[in-house]
């Protein structure tokens, strides 16, 4: 059973937490999977800020570390 | 010509709009209609925040950069409530204690695609939230080199302010008093000195607590004020925002008008001649 999950899933780090996500997602697909609107989120992958217009073409790789940020209230 | 902004409550023109007898505040090549800038933090509701910002007449509105809470993705960021076409968003680097962190936050904010402006803030002490001048200066140099329009939050210290200007900051933002303190302008001398020596706009940021603080601050001749807590923690933020708009404008007008001299003794304002026996 664990093998089945492994086969279909990729282990990534998102905002500090380990997560299993479906294998083969694009970064845009990852955002969709997490319920996020790509226009509202900035993606940093493995320390590199990704341009929004590239998210559709980039694959999520196992072991990636993502920081997903947005604007909140502040002074 | 002055463009007057309609007050959302009374529909009458409100202060904070550019005055015909005053040059507009220009930062990074952009002319601003209001000298009052406001934050978006700590409001009791998003609706209250939006109404307070409208009442303030502010064009520049600060926001913070934070991780999305993946357990609460239904709660959209602040941009869901503020139209970036209506307001000039000023992302801050609040919460950063190193130059490197501040640069990283600034770059993340710019990647959102709304603006290359950043309110650079590098804190040096958790208790007082006072800025780290050295780290702020290093971050400012890096961000200016990277093409940012940098508005740098700093102490009310002339030497630091001069160095930030030399580093290419578009505006320097000395504090009136510590962030969130509401103590008002504690050192008008330092603020006047900074204003008298800098060529870039001086925007007093942090410490204003109520309308009289805003007026006193603007009377020093500075180019603008940024505030957040004074509005968000007021019992009635929308009404306080209107008060701050009026006070900012009043202080500016009083500065331009030039105050009467202070005297130790009374001087009658009615003629002494012509009194009845």
Interface residues (C-beta under 8 A of the other chain):
Chain A: X14 X15 X16 X17 X34 X35 X36 X37 X40 X41 X42 X44 X49 X50 X51 X52 X67 X68 X69 X70 X71 X72 X73 X74 X75
Chain B: X39 X40 X41 X42 X43 X49 X62 X63 X64 X65 X66 X67 X68 X70 X73 X74 X76 X77 X78 X79 X80 X89 X91 X92 X94 X107 X108 X109 X111 X112 X113 X179 X206 X226 X227 X228 X229
